[in-house]
Amino acid sequence: TAICEKIYSSPVPLVYTRHTARFLSLWALTLPCALYSAFSALDQTWATLPATSILAFFLFGVDELAMQLEEPFSILPMKYFVDDISESAEILTETFEEQDE
C-alpha cells in the first residue's frame, strides 16, 4: 500500500486545475460569438443562448468529473477496502497456522 499512499499524497498541481477552469470559462464566454453566425444563417438566432448553455453545462460537468477522477482516493471508501483485506489476510494466516500444526 506504499504506492497507494504515494499516489494519495501527491496532489494535482493547482496551476493545472486553475488553467483548465480558466480556459473552459473563456471558451464558454466566446462560444455565443462563434455560434451566432451559424444560427443566423438558419434564421434561428434565438437558439444561440440555449445551445451555448447546454454545451457549457456538459463541458463544465466533464471538467468536474475530471477533477474527481484526478483524486480517486477521496471518493473511494478506502477504509472499508483495507479493513476487508486485513480481515481476509488474518483468516488466511490463521488457516495456514492451523494446517502447519
N, C-alpha and C positions, 0 to 999 in steps of 0.2 A: 504493500500500500504506500510505499515511499514515493513511487512515481505519481500516484493519485494525489498525494499531499503536495508534491511539487507543482503539479498542474493546478491544483486548487489555490495554492498560494501565489501563483503567477497571475497578476492582474492584467486585464486587457488595457493597453495604453489609453489613457483618457483622450489624448490628442486624436487617436483613430476614431473613437466614438463621436467626438465633437465634430470632426471633419465630415464624417458621414452624415450626421444630422444637419449640419450647415449646408452641405451640397444638396441634400434632398429638399431642404426648405427653399433654397434658391431655385432649384429646378421646378418645384411646385408653384412658386410665385410667378415664374416666367412662362409656365405652361399655358395659361389663357392666351397670351400673346401668340403663341405658336398655333394654338387650336382655332383662334378666331378666323383666320383666313380660310382654313379648311371648312369650317362651319358656315362662313358667309358665302362660300361658293355653292353650298347646298341650300342657301337661304334659310338657315336654321341657327342664327347667331345666338338665340336664347339657350341652345344646348351646350354652349361653351362652359358655363358655370357648373351645371350638373356633371358634365364629363370630367372637368378638372377636379371636382370634389371626389368623385368616385375613384379616379386614378390616384389622387393623393391619399385617400383613405387606405387603399390597398397597399400602396408603396410604403406608407408610414407603418402599416401593420407588419409588412415584411421586415422593415427595419427593427421593429420591436421584437419580433421573433428572433432575428439575428442576434440581438443583444442578449436575449435569454439563452440562446444556444452557445454563445461565447463563454458562458459560465454555467455549465450544466450541473455542477455540484450544488449550486444554490437552489436549484429547483427539484433535485432528486432527493428522496428520503434516504440519505446515505446511512444514517444511524440504524435504520431498520435492516438494510442490507448487511452491514457489518455485524450486527447482533445475530442475524440469521446464519451468517457464515461462521461466526465464532461458535455458536451452538452446534452446528454440524461438525465442526472440527473437534470439539470436545467429545461428541458422541463417537466419532471415528477413533479418536485416541483411546477412549475407554474400551471400545470394542477390540482394538488391536492389543491392548494390555491384557484383556481377559483371555484372548486367544494364545498369548505367549505363556500364560501360567499353566 
